[in-house]
Structure formats: C-alpha cells, structure tokens
Amino acid sequence: MSANPIKSLAGQTVVYGMGTILPRLLNYFMVPLYTRVFEREVYGQVTELYAYVAFLMVLLTYGMETAFFRYAQKNDARKVFNAAMSIITITSAVFLLLVLLFYVPVSDWMQYEGNSEYVLFIGLIVTLDVLTAIPFAMLRKLNKARRFSVIKMLNVSVNIGLNLLFIIVMPEKSAAMAEQLFGNGPDLLVWVFISNIAASFLSLSMLAPLFRTFNFSLDLTLLRPMLHYALPVLVVGIAGMVNEVIDKIILKYLLPESGEAMAQLGVYGANYKLGVLMTLFVQMFRYASEPFFFAEAEKRNAPQLFARVMNYFVLSCLVIFLMVVFYLDLFKHFIGENYHDGLGIVPIILMANLFYGVFYNLSIWYKLTDRTKDGAYISIAGAAVTITLNVLLIPVLGYHGAAWAHFGCYLLMMTASYVWGQRVYPIPYQTGRLVFYILFAAILFYVSTLFGEQTLWIRYTANTVMFLIFAAVGYYLETKKQAVQAKQ
C-alpha cells in the first residue's frame, strides 16, 4: 500500500471502475434499446431471467471468491487458486449437465413453455461466468487491475456489438434465423442471450494464461477450511440475492392483475435500472476494498482508517443519489417513454442501495474476525424481511411495494450489522455525521419536489444550487476534520 492508503484505495477503485462500473454502464446503455424495441412484457422476461442469472451466480460460486482472498493471504496463492478452481469446475460441470438434461421441464415450470431455449441459454451464461470468477479474483490478488479491466471491457463491447448487429442492423434476418433454429416461438430476444454467451466465452478465453500453471487439485487440507469459511459467505450471498432479485422472480405470481404481470415487471425492471447506479458504485468499491481491508487490518490505525473510508463512501453514494433524483428529467430518457409511469420508485431504490452499500462496508467486522456465521444470520434475517414485505406489499402497492421492501430490508440489515459489529470489532464510525449527511440529502430531495410545478430551468437551477451546497458542506466537514487530526 502507498503512504496514503485512502488515496491508494481511491486509485484502485477508479481502476477497477474501468472494469466494473464502466462496462456495466455500457450495458446500462442497452436499456434504451431494449425498452424501445421490446414490448413491456418482453422486457419483463429479460428482467426475470437475468434475476435467475444473478441468483445462480452466487449459488455456484458459494463464497469461494472471498475464501480465496482470505486463504491466499496465509498460503501460497497459486495453491489456493488450484484448489478453488478445481472444485468450482466440478460443481459447474454438474450444474451444466443438469441444465442440459432438464431445461425443458424447468422452462415449463417457469411458464416459458414456448421458449425452453431461454432456460438453456441462461444455464450456459451462468456456467461460463462462474468459471471466470476465481481467475478474476486471482487478477485482483495479483493487482492486475488493468488486465482485469481490459477483459471486462472487451466482454461488454462484444456483447453490445452483437446486440446492435442482431437487433438494430439486421433485425429481419435475425428473426428469420431465430425461427429456423428454434421454431416459431422465439423472437429477437433470443439474440440477447446468444450475444451474452459469446461475450462470456471470450472472457474465459482471455483468462487462459492463468491456467497455464493450473494443476487440478482437491487438496482437502486446504479445501476443508476454505469451505468452512466460505459456506457462511454463501448463505450471506444467497440471502443477499434474495434481497436483490426475489421480487423480480415472484412479482408475476403476486400481482392481482395476472394478465399484466409481465408488463408490470418490465416497467419495474426498467426503472430499477435508473436506481442501479448506486449498486454499480458499491460493486466498484467492493472490488477494490475487499483486498484493501484485509491488507490494512493488522495495522495499528486500521479502525480509524476504516471509519474515514465510511465517511467518503457515504458522501460518494449521496452525491450519486442527489445527481439522479435532481436530474431525473434527464435520466428518464434512458428508458422508453412507455416505462415512465414507474419513475416514482427511483429515489426509493437509490436510498435502499445506499443502505446496502453501508451494510457491505460494515461487513468487514465479521470477515476480519472470521465470524462469517454472524453475517449470515443478519443476511438471513434480511431475506426473511424481504420475502415478508414483498408478499404483503406487492398485492397492495404493486411494484412500488417491491421497492419499499428493498428499502426496509437494507435499513434493517445496516442497523443490525452496525450494532452487532461494534460489540465484536469496534470501529469509531462518526455515526452522527453520517446520519446528518443522509438526512441532509433527504431534506434537499424533499425541497426539490416543491419545485415540481415550476419550469424546467427553474427546477434545474434550484437543484444545481442544492447539489453544490451539499457537496460544499461535505467537503468542508471532511477537510476540516483532517486538518484537526493533522494538528493533533
């Protein structure tokens, strides 16, 4: 680490951002295409099927990424890589075999009777992406951030390029090819999945140099403690995915107007993308911070350092929150006009994702103390709250109920993790200041809604002034704190 670990973390966050947030932002730019080409019902299928992808990715990596980082600190990184990659390969092969054998009955159960190939494609995407998880973790361990970013960027570039080719450049030929290959059922949507498969295969191919020294090894003396460490992380991950995607999976079963269910899911999924910028930042931060926290944990001033990181993290998230809600009239054009009736969920989703980011930041207490089971208990409680709130609220509020379920779940998890963590691994977080930042941003957002009836330029002027005030207050408080600490 450099002399200034905060700057080092910020630099790594930016570099990993090139490989995480930028590609996802590029994928985000596919939303205007999808929401203008596809009907709301079809985009609802995209939303649902990729929710399954996210859930299965967590299930099939079963916490081995985090276990890899933990045990690569204590053991030879190459031996840990061999062990983790070997067991991941076995479980991925079993999963793919099950998909090949049972994708038709599974598609019938999911109400995709005429499009069973969609389930097969999802299985292939998940398998390829799972096989890249440990190699990408190895690149992070080796501080190969640029190579990591290049591969991620090429993946997204190929995915987007093929989407544009099949859906925009040659839609008639694409539809005809889909009919020849799969019958009358599929339409242009099939090429969304085929493009993803091609991009995922490219990523796996570009990671091939890491496999030159790979030796298949089921070293049980290493794997047993790794799995013991990873399985609670898996529980946390599954619970996290329940919190993140279960609404998109069960929404069609809970809406009273079953005929409109997939259309409503499409509206919800499209507007959820407007709120996902916060999640993208959290993901970018996660890639850089996980090795950072482990590396800094043994140092004397680690608790104070982690508290400073939290301040900067929350401020960054709130800047994103205010940027999106203040200029939602601009951001809304990223989705088709037919989806704008769902814009009301965007502030809710943004704040819910901020709470999730704080929870992830707080989670270092159980990772650094090897108390991953405690983190699992919190995540399980959050998943229970998510399911309960979705079941109660969606039939009454529709997809707005799903948004509020996110909010309630992550607020609970954040609070529980803070209270529990302070007892186990005390960190001097400036809780009062953090609450002030969040309330200040919420008040500014409320004030901005009072200008709703004004002209566009009046609203933008008022919102810009409030945005600058928030940024100035945050900058002043944090730089003033550093100056005081420097004098001490």
N, C-alpha and C positions, 0 to 999 in steps of 0.2 A: 504494500500500500504506500501511497505517497505521503509526504509530510502532512498534508491536509486531507484526511480521509473523506470529509464531506465533498470536497471538490473531486476526489477520485471516484466516489460513488456517483456524483452527478455526471462525470465524464463517461463512466461505464453505462449509466442509464441512457445517455444520449446515443452512444454507440449501439447498445442493444436495441434502442428505439428504432434504429435504422433497420434492424432485423425483425422487430416485433410490431411496434405500433405503425411504422410506415407501411409495411406490407398489408397489415390489417386495414389501415386507412385506404389503401388502394383497393382492397376487397370491398371496403365500405362504399367505394365509388361504383361498385356494381349494383348497389341498391337502387340508384336512379334508373338503371337499365331494367332490372327485374320488375320494379314497381310500375314501369311504363309499358313493358312488353307483356307481362303476365297479369292475368286477372287476379283479383284478391284471393280467390280460392286456391289458385295455383301457387301464389306466393306463400299462402298458408302451409302448403305441402313442403316448400323449401324450409320454412321456419321449423316445422315439426321434425323433419328428417335430420336436419343439422343439429337439432336438440339431442337426438339419439346419438349422433356422432360425438358430441361433447361428453355425454354421459359415458359412452363406451370407452372413450379415450382414457378417462380417469380409471375406469374399472380395469382395463387391460394393462395399464402401466403400474397399477397398485402400489403407488408410493415409492417406486424404485428410483425415481429421479432424486428425491430428497435423501433417500438412503445412500445413493451413490455419493452425493456430496459429503454426507456425514462420515462415511467409511473411507472415502478417498483422502480425507484429512488424516486418518490414522494409519492407513495401509498404502501399499503400492497402488497407485491409481489404475494402472493397466490391469492388475489382477482383479480389482473391483469392477472394472469395465467388463472384463471377460465373464465374470460370474453373473453380473446383472444382465448383460446382453444375451447370455446363454439361456437363462430362464425366461426372459421376455420372448425370445424366439420360439421356445417351446409352447408357451401359452398362446402366442399369436397364431401359430400354426394350427393348434387345436380349435381356436375360435374360427379361423377361416374355413376349416373343414366343416364345422357345424353350420356355418353360413351356407356353404355350397350344398349341404345335404337338406337343409330345412328352410331355405329362404322363401319358397313358395307358400308353405303353410303359415309362416310368420307374417308374410305380406297379407294373407287373408285375414289373420287376426288383427292386423293394423289397419284394416279396411282399405288396402291397396290391391284389391283382387285383380284389377286390370293392369297393374303396373308392378308386378313382382320383381322386375329387374331393378327397380329403385332400391329395394332392400339389399339385393346382391351388390349393387354399386356402393351402397353405404358400408357394407361389410368390407369391401376391398379398400375403400378410403381409410377406414379405421385401421385395418391391418398395416397398411403402408405407413401411416402416420405413427402408429405405435412403435414400429421398428426403427423410426428415426429418433425417438425420444431420448434414449441413452446416448447415442452418438452426439446429439446436440448438447446434452449435458456435459459430455466429455470436452467438447469445444469450449464451453463456458468454464470448465475447470482449468483448462489449459490457457485461458484468457485469449482464445482465438475469436475475439468478438467480431472482427471484420469478416472472417470466413463464415462465421455464423450468419452474419447479416447478408452477405452476398448470396448464400444458398436460399435464405428466406425470401430475399427479393426476387431471385430468379423463379422460385416456386410461384409466387404471386403473379409475376409477369407472364409466365406461361399460362397460368390459369385464366387470367384476364384476357390475354390474347386469343386463346381458344374460344372463350365465351363470346368475344366480339365476332370472331370468324363465323362460328356456327349460328349465332342468334341474330347478328346485325348484317354481316356481309353476305351470307348465303342462307337465309332462313328457309327458303323453299326447298333447296337441295338438302338441307339438314333435316327438315321434316320428312322428306321423301326417304332419306337414308334411315331415319328412325323407324319409319313404317316397314321398310324392307327388313331391318334387323330384328325388330321386336314386335311387329304386328301393328294393329290399328290403335292400340291403347296409348302408347307414348306420344308426346309432342316434343316441342323444343326443350322442355325441362330436362329431358334425358341427357342433353349435351352439357348441362351444368355439372352433372355428376361425372360424366366422362372427362371433361376438362380437368376437374379436380383430381381424378385418378392419374391422369398424365402428369400433372404438376407434382403430385406426391411421389410418383415413381422417379421423377427427375431428382427430387431432393434426396431420396435414398441412394440413387446412383452417385450423386456428388459427394456423399458421405463415405463412399467406398474406401478412400485412403485410410480411414480409421480402422478398417477391417483387415488391413494387410498384416498386422501383427496380432489379429484376434485369434484366440485359441478357445474353442468350445470347452467350457469347464464348469461343472456343477460342484464347485468346492463348498461342501456343506458346512465346513468350519467357518466359512465366510458368509455363506448364504443364510444360515440359520439366524445369526444376529441381525443381518440386514433385513430379513423378512420380519423378524420380531419388531424391529424399529419401523419398518415400512407399513405393516398392516394397520396400525392405528392411523397412519397418514392416509392410507387408502380409505378408511372409514371417514376421515375428515374430508377427503376428496369426493367421495360418493355423496356425503351429506351436503357438501358444497355444490355439487352438480344438481342435487335435488332442489336446493335453494335457487339455483340459476336457471334450470331448464324444465323442471317438472310442470310448471304452469303451461309451457308450450306443448307438453305431451298430453296433459289431461284436460286442457281447456275445452277441446271439442266435445268431451264427454260431460262437461259440467254446465255448458251454456244451455239455457232453456230453449232457445231457438236453434235446434239441432241443424236445420237446413242452412242456417247462416254461419255455422260454427267455423268452417274453414276460412270463410271470408273475414270473420272477426279475428281469427288467428293471424291472417295475413296483415290486417291493419295493426294488430298488436305487435307483430314481429317487425314490421317496417318502422314503427315509431320507437320501438325498443332500440333499434339501431341508432337513432338520434341520441339516445342516452348512453350508448355503449362507449362513447369516447372516454368516460371515466374509467371503465373497465380496461380499456386499452392502455391507459396510463398506468393503472395498477399492475397490469401484466408486464409492461415495460420495466417498471420499477422492480417487480419481483425477480426478473431475470438477473438484474444487476445486484439486488440487495441480498439475495439468499447466500451466495458465496461471501459477500461483504460482511454480513452479520457473523457468520462462522469464523471468518478470519480475524475480526476485531474483538470477539467475545472474551478472549483471555487477557485483554489489555486492561490496565487499571481504571481508565476513564471510560470504559465501554458503556456503562449505564447513562452517563451524561451525554455521550455521543449519540446513543440511540434516541434519547429524548430530543436532541436537536434535529435529528433526522425526521422524527414525527412532526415537529413544527413545520419544517419545509414541505413535507409530504402533504399535510392537511392544507396548507396555503396553496400549493400547486393544484390540488383537487378542487378547491373552492374557486380558483381562477377559471378552471375549466367549466365548473358549474355556472358561474356568472356569465362567462362568454357565450355558452349555449343558450341559456334562458333569456339573456338580454337581447340576443340577436337571432331568436328563434324564427323570426320572419324570413331570415336568410337561410338558416339551416333546414327549414321545412321543405325547401325546393329540392333537397336531395332525395326526397321520396315523391312519388306521383301524387297529383292533386286528389286522386281518388282515395288516398290514405290519410288526408289531413284531419279527418274527424277524430283521430286518436292523439293529437298533439298534447292534449291535457296530461298524458301520463309521463311526458318527458322530464319535467322537474322532479317528479317522484322517483323515477328510475335513476336519475343522476344522483340524487341525495342518497338513495339506497346503495348505489355503487360506491359512493364516498364512504359510507359506514363499513362496507365490505373491505375497502382498502385499508381503513384504520384497523379493522379486525385482523387483516393479514399482517399488518405492521406489528400489531401487538403479539402475534402468534410466536414471535421469537422466544418468548419465555418458556414455552413447553418444548420447543425444538432444541434450545441450548441446554436444557436441563434433562433431556431425554424422557420427558413426561408427555409423550405424544398421545397417550391414552386420555389425558386430561383435555387436550384439544379435541379429541374425538368425541368426548362427552358433550362439549359445547356445540360442536357441529351437529351432532345427533339431535340435541335439543332444538337447534335452529331449523333442522329439516322437519322436525315434528311441528314446529310453529308454522313453517311454510305450507306444509300439506294441510294443516288445520285451517289456516286463513284462506288458502285457495278454495277449499271445499265450502267454507262458509261464505266467502265474499264473491266469488265468480258468479254463482247463480243469481246474486242480487245486483252486483255492480258491473258484471261483465268483465272485460279485460282490465278495467280500472281496478277491480278487486285484486287481480293478479299483481298489478303494480304496487298496491298498498301492502300486499303480502310480502313482497321483496323488502319494502321499507321496514315493516315490523320485524321481520326475521333478522335482518342485518343490524338493526338497532339493538335488539336483544343480544345477539352474539358479540357485538362490540362491547357492550356494557359488561356482560358476563366475563369476557376474556380480560378486560381491564381489572375488574375486582379480583378475580382469581389470580391473575398474573402478578399483581402487586404483593400478594402474600407469598408467592413462591420465588419470584425473581424481581425484586423491587427495582423499578426504573423511575427516575424523578421527572416523569412527564409533567409538563405545565398544563394540567387539566383545565384550570380556569381560563388560561389564554386560548386553548384550543376550543373550548365551548364558546368563548367570546367570538372567535373567528367564524364559527359555524352560525351562531345567532346573528351576527352582523351581516353575513352574506344572505341569510334567510330574510332579514328585515329589508335589505336592499332589493331583494327579489319581490317582496310584497309591495314595496313602494313603486317598483316598476310596473306592477299590474294596475296601479291607479292611473297610469298614463295610457291605458288601453284604448281609450276613445279619442286620443289625440292623433294628430297627423304622424306619418311615418318619421319625418325628420325631427319632430319634437321628441318622439319616443327614443329615437336613436341618440339624440343629443343628451337627453336626461340619463339614459342608460350608460352612455360612454363616460359621463361625468362620475356617475356612481361607481363604475368599474375602476376608474382611475383612483377614486378616493379609497376604495378597498385595497387596491394594490399599494398605494402610498402608505396606508396605515400598517399593513403587514410588513412592508419593507422597513418602515421606521421602527416598529416594535422589535423586529428581529435584529436589525443592525445595532440598535441601542443596547439590546441585551448582550451582543457580542462585545461591544465597547466596554460595558461594565465588567464582563468577565476578563477581558484583556487587562484592565487596570488591576484586577484582583490577582 
